[in-house]
Amino acid sequence: MNSPSEFIEKPDSKELTIVEVEIKDFRFNRYLYGLVGELWYWTDKLALSDAEWEEYAESDNLRTWVAYYRGSIVGYFELNSDSEFNVEIAYFGLAPKFIGKGYGGYLLSRAIKSAWQDCGAKRVWVHTCTLDHPNALRNYQACGLKVYLVE
């Protein structure tokens, strides 16, 4: 997405509370990664040492938001900005108990909106793959993201 005008917001919050993690702790990001990513075979960070996790998750370029419903973690997203304000939705997803309940569209909307408003994005992008949830690509496109490259 190259402009906020391309963004199609999903405004129904489904009563979620979404909070930015202001005091960074790599252990929390590692927990969220495992909670959300286990079903989708997220393995690229599993072998990282504590020092590597700390370098990644506590970087000034990375910001994390967590969605809650009635005190439970629904999901999260991480936004990773580079020096040219390209903002990657580095990780995004829902905890297993909350998949299929209509939370994904709103959480993704908040991720994209946060990229534009809170991170000063000039471009917002995300990777996905065939291991992702079957509705992931449709969800991305429903919010205005366009397919750029297929490999």
C-alpha positions as CSV (number, residue, x, y, z in Angstrom):
1,M,0.0,0.0,0.0
2,N,1.6,3.2,-1.1
3,S,-0.9,5.8,0.2
4,P,-3.4,6.0,3.1
5,S,-6.1,6.7,0.5
6,E,-5.8,3.0,-0.5
7,F,-6.7,1.9,3.0
8,I,-10.2,0.4,3.5
9,E,-10.9,0.5,7.2
10,K,-12.8,-2.2,9.1
11,P,-14.2,-0.1,11.9
12,D,-16.1,-2.7,14.0
13,S,-13.9,-3.3,17.0
14,K,-15.7,-6.4,18.2
15,E,-15.1,-5.0,21.6
16,L,-11.3,-5.4,21.4
17,T,-8.9,-3.3,23.3
18,I,-5.7,-2.8,21.4
19,V,-2.7,-1.5,23.3
20,E,0.8,-0.6,22.2
21,V,3.6,-2.3,24.2
22,E,5.4,0.7,25.6
23,I,7.9,-1.1,27.8
24,K,9.6,-3.5,25.5
25,D,10.5,-7.0,26.7
26,F,11.7,-9.5,24.2
27,R,10.2,-12.4,26.2
28,F,6.7,-11.0,25.6
29,N,7.3,-10.8,21.8
30,R,8.7,-14.3,21.9
31,Y,5.5,-15.5,23.8
32,L,3.2,-13.8,21.3
33,Y,5.2,-15.2,18.3
34,G,4.7,-18.7,19.7
35,L,1.0,-18.2,20.7
36,V,0.0,-16.9,17.3
37,G,2.5,-18.6,15.0
38,E,2.4,-22.2,16.1
39,L,-0.6,-23.1,13.9
40,W,1.1,-21.4,10.9
41,Y,4.5,-23.0,11.2
42,W,6.3,-19.8,12.2
43,T,9.7,-21.3,12.7
44,D,12.2,-18.7,11.5
45,K,12.7,-17.2,15.0
46,L,12.4,-20.3,17.2
47,A,16.1,-21.0,17.4
48,L,17.1,-17.4,18.2
49,S,19.0,-16.9,21.4
50,D,17.8,-14.5,24.1
51,A,20.3,-11.9,22.9
52,E,19.0,-12.2,19.3
53,W,15.4,-11.9,20.5
54,E,16.3,-8.9,22.5
55,E,18.1,-7.2,19.6
56,Y,15.0,-7.9,17.4
57,A,12.1,-7.1,19.7
58,E,13.6,-4.2,21.6
59,S,14.9,-2.4,18.5
60,D,13.9,1.2,18.1
61,N,12.5,0.3,14.7
62,L,10.0,-2.3,16.0
63,R,6.7,-1.4,17.7
64,T,4.2,-4.0,19.0
65,W,0.5,-3.8,19.7
66,V,-1.6,-6.5,21.5
67,A,-5.4,-7.0,21.2
68,Y,-7.3,-8.1,24.2
69,Y,-10.9,-9.2,24.8
70,R,-12.1,-9.6,28.3
71,G,-8.5,-9.8,29.6
72,S,-7.4,-12.5,27.1
73,I,-4.9,-12.0,24.3
74,V,-6.7,-12.1,21.0
75,G,-3.7,-11.4,18.8
76,Y,-1.0,-9.0,18.0
77,F,0.9,-7.2,15.3
78,E,4.5,-5.9,15.0
79,L,5.4,-2.9,12.8
80,N,9.0,-2.7,11.6
81,S,10.0,0.6,10.1
82,D,13.2,1.3,8.1
83,S,15.0,4.6,7.7
84,E,12.9,5.5,4.6
85,F,9.6,5.0,6.5
86,N,8.7,1.8,4.7
87,V,6.7,0.0,7.4
88,E,6.4,-3.8,7.3
89,I,3.7,-5.6,9.2
90,A,6.3,-8.0,10.4
91,Y,4.1,-10.3,12.3
92,F,0.3,-10.3,12.5
93,G,-2.2,-12.8,13.7
94,L,-4.8,-14.2,16.2
95,A,-4.5,-16.6,19.1
96,P,-6.0,-20.0,18.2
97,K,-9.1,-19.5,20.4
98,F,-10.1,-16.3,18.6
99,I,-9.7,-17.4,15.0
100,G,-13.0,-17.4,13.0
101,K,-14.7,-14.9,15.3
102,G,-14.4,-11.8,13.1
103,Y,-11.5,-10.2,14.9
104,G,-8.9,-10.4,12.1
105,G,-10.3,-7.6,9.9
106,Y,-10.4,-5.0,12.7
107,L,-7.0,-6.0,14.0
108,L,-5.5,-5.7,10.5
109,S,-7.2,-2.3,10.1
110,R,-5.6,-1.1,13.3
111,A,-2.2,-2.4,12.1
112,I,-2.4,-0.5,8.8
113,K,-3.8,2.6,10.5
114,S,-1.0,2.5,13.1
115,A,1.6,2.2,10.3
116,W,0.3,5.3,8.6
117,Q,-0.5,7.4,11.7
118,D,1.9,6.3,14.4
119,C,4.9,5.3,12.3
120,G,4.7,7.9,9.6
121,A,4.7,5.3,6.8
122,K,5.3,6.2,3.2
123,R,4.6,2.5,2.3
124,V,3.0,-0.4,4.2
125,W,3.6,-4.0,3.3
126,V,3.3,-7.5,4.6
127,H,4.6,-11.0,3.5
128,T,2.3,-14.0,3.5
129,C,2.7,-17.5,2.2
130,T,0.7,-20.7,1.5
131,L,1.1,-21.8,5.1
132,D,-0.9,-18.9,6.3
133,H,-4.6,-19.0,7.2
134,P,-6.7,-19.6,4.0
135,N,-8.4,-16.2,4.5
136,A,-5.3,-14.2,5.2
137,L,-4.7,-12.9,1.7
138,R,-8.4,-12.0,1.3
139,N,-8.2,-10.1,4.6
140,Y,-5.2,-8.2,3.4
141,Q,-6.9,-7.3,0.2
142,A,-10.1,-6.3,1.9
143,C,-8.2,-3.7,3.8
144,G,-6.7,-2.3,0.5
145,L,-3.3,-4.1,0.3
146,K,-2.4,-5.2,-3.2
147,V,-0.4,-8.2,-4.3
148,Y,3.0,-6.9,-5.4
149,L,5.1,-10.1,-6.0
150,V,4.3,-13.8,-6.1
151,E,7.1,-16.3,-5.7
